[in-house]
Amino acid sequence: MTNATQHLTDEQFAECLSGEPPSRETQSHLAMCDACRGEVEIFYGAVGDFSEAALDWSKSQPSVSPRAVASRPSMAAPLRWALAAVLLLAVGVPAALHREHAETESAPGDSPAQIAQDNTLLQSVDVALADSDPSPFREYGIADTPQKNSKSRLESRNR
């Protein structure tokens, strides 16, 4: 804010609304500028209306005496916990026993003939893929596998 045509910045408005006394520059601007002074008054009016509404609401709520809140201990909570523990045991123990029994049964292993057949299939897939799609590395004369001293080659190129 350098002249009377500019209004307060957000920081200056926050300064006015924080409860701390605003700076002299802000006070003098509020004294001259009806728009900024009106914004501050609207805010304070809204806060006042909210405070009044909150007070009215709290007055309309029934008051509860401390005696009404205190009641004798109920047996419902311990009974609920006991029922939950029984249900957990009733479901958990059979499930754990079934799982333990299922783990002891071993899955049949693959036969050597099946393994050989799978390896043959994988090799044929590798050959088919290698022939059908030429590697861009080969196209530009770059090796497909990383070389041990590739880092030193990159460093020498960057020099």
C-alpha positions as CSV (number, residue, x, y, z in Angstrom):
1,M,0.0,0.0,0.0
2,T,1.8,3.1,-1.2
3,N,-1.1,5.6,-1.8
4,A,-4.7,6.0,-1.0
5,T,-5.9,4.2,-4.1
6,Q,-4.5,0.8,-3.0
7,H,-6.2,-1.2,-0.4
8,L,-4.9,-3.3,2.5
9,T,-3.0,-6.5,1.7
10,D,-4.1,-9.8,3.1
11,E,-1.3,-9.6,5.7
12,Q,-2.5,-6.1,6.8
13,F,-6.1,-7.4,7.1
14,A,-4.8,-10.4,9.2
15,E,-2.9,-7.9,11.3
16,C,-6.2,-6.0,11.9
17,L,-8.2,-9.1,12.8
18,S,-5.6,-10.8,15.0
19,G,-6.5,-8.8,18.1
20,E,-3.1,-7.0,18.1
21,P,-3.0,-3.3,17.5
22,P,-2.4,-2.7,13.8
23,S,0.6,-0.6,12.5
24,R,0.3,3.1,12.1
25,E,0.2,2.8,8.3
26,T,-2.7,0.4,8.5
27,Q,-4.5,2.5,11.1
28,S,-4.2,5.6,8.9
29,H,-5.4,3.7,5.8
30,L,-8.4,2.4,7.7
31,A,-9.2,6.0,8.8
32,M,-9.2,7.2,5.1
33,C,-10.5,4.1,3.2
34,D,-14.2,3.3,3.6
35,A,-13.9,0.0,1.7
36,C,-11.2,-1.5,3.9
37,R,-12.8,-0.2,7.1
38,G,-16.1,-1.7,5.9
39,E,-14.4,-5.1,5.3
40,V,-13.0,-5.1,8.8
41,E,-16.4,-4.1,10.3
42,I,-18.1,-6.9,8.4
43,F,-15.7,-9.4,9.8
44,Y,-16.1,-8.2,13.3
45,G,-19.9,-8.2,12.8
46,A,-19.8,-11.8,11.6
47,V,-17.7,-12.9,14.5
48,G,-20.1,-11.2,16.9
49,D,-23.1,-12.9,15.3
50,F,-21.4,-16.3,15.5
51,S,-20.5,-15.8,19.1
52,E,-24.1,-14.8,19.9
53,A,-25.5,-17.8,18.0
54,A,-23.1,-20.2,19.8
55,L,-24.2,-18.7,23.1
56,D,-27.9,-19.0,22.3
57,W,-27.4,-22.6,21.2
58,S,-25.5,-23.6,24.4
59,K,-28.3,-22.0,26.4
60,S,-31.0,-24.0,24.5
61,Q,-29.3,-27.3,25.3
62,P,-30.6,-29.2,28.4
63,S,-28.2,-29.1,31.3
64,V,-27.1,-32.4,32.6
65,S,-26.4,-32.8,36.3
66,P,-23.3,-34.7,37.4
67,R,-25.6,-37.0,39.4
68,A,-27.5,-38.0,36.2
69,V,-24.3,-38.9,34.4
70,A,-22.9,-41.1,37.1
71,S,-24.6,-44.5,37.1
72,R,-23.7,-47.7,38.6
73,P,-21.4,-50.0,36.6
74,S,-23.1,-52.2,34.2
75,M,-22.3,-55.9,33.5
76,A,-22.9,-55.4,29.8
77,A,-19.4,-54.4,28.8
78,P,-17.6,-57.4,30.4
79,L,-20.2,-59.7,29.0
80,R,-19.6,-58.3,25.5
81,W,-15.9,-58.8,25.8
82,A,-16.4,-62.4,27.0
83,L,-18.7,-63.1,24.1
84,A,-16.1,-61.6,21.7
85,A,-13.4,-63.8,23.2
86,V,-15.5,-67.0,22.9
87,L,-16.4,-66.2,19.2
88,L,-12.7,-65.5,18.5
89,L,-11.7,-68.9,19.9
90,A,-14.6,-70.7,18.2
91,V,-13.5,-69.4,14.8
92,G,-9.8,-69.0,15.3
93,V,-8.9,-72.5,16.7
94,P,-10.5,-74.5,13.9
95,A,-9.1,-72.2,11.3
96,A,-5.6,-72.5,12.7
97,L,-5.9,-76.3,12.9
98,H,-7.1,-76.5,9.3
99,R,-4.3,-74.3,8.1
100,E,-1.7,-76.4,10.0
101,H,-3.2,-79.6,8.5
102,A,-3.2,-78.1,5.0
103,E,0.5,-77.1,5.3
104,T,1.6,-80.6,6.2
105,E,0.2,-82.0,3.0
106,S,3.0,-81.4,0.4
107,A,2.3,-80.5,-3.1
108,P,3.5,-83.1,-5.7
109,G,6.8,-82.0,-7.3
110,D,7.3,-81.7,-11.0
111,S,8.7,-84.7,-12.7
112,P,12.1,-84.4,-14.6
113,A,10.2,-85.0,-17.8
114,Q,7.9,-82.0,-17.1
115,I,10.8,-79.8,-16.2
116,A,12.6,-80.7,-19.4
117,Q,9.4,-80.0,-21.4
118,D,9.0,-76.6,-19.7
119,N,12.7,-75.7,-20.4
120,T,12.3,-76.6,-24.1
121,L,9.2,-74.4,-24.4
122,L,11.0,-71.4,-22.7
123,Q,14.0,-71.8,-25.1
124,S,11.7,-71.8,-28.1
125,V,10.0,-68.6,-26.8
126,D,13.4,-66.9,-26.3
127,V,14.4,-67.8,-29.9
128,A,11.1,-66.6,-31.4
129,L,11.3,-63.3,-29.5
130,A,15.0,-62.7,-30.3
131,D,14.5,-63.3,-34.1
132,S,11.2,-61.3,-34.5
133,D,12.2,-58.1,-32.9
134,P,15.7,-56.8,-33.6
135,S,17.3,-55.0,-30.7
136,P,17.9,-51.3,-31.1
137,F,21.3,-51.9,-29.4
138,R,22.4,-54.2,-32.3
139,E,21.1,-51.7,-34.8
140,Y,23.5,-49.1,-33.5
141,G,26.3,-51.5,-32.8
142,I,25.9,-51.3,-29.0
143,A,26.3,-54.5,-27.0
144,D,23.1,-55.9,-25.4
145,T,24.7,-56.8,-22.1
146,P,26.2,-54.1,-19.9
147,Q,30.0,-54.1,-19.9
148,K,32.1,-54.0,-16.7
149,N,33.8,-50.8,-17.6
150,S,30.8,-49.0,-19.0
151,K,31.1,-46.3,-16.3
152,S,34.6,-45.5,-17.2
153,R,33.6,-45.3,-20.9
154,L,30.8,-42.9,-20.1
155,E,33.2,-40.7,-18.1
156,S,35.7,-40.6,-20.9
157,R,33.0,-39.5,-23.4
158,N,31.8,-36.7,-21.1
159,R,35.3,-35.2,-20.8
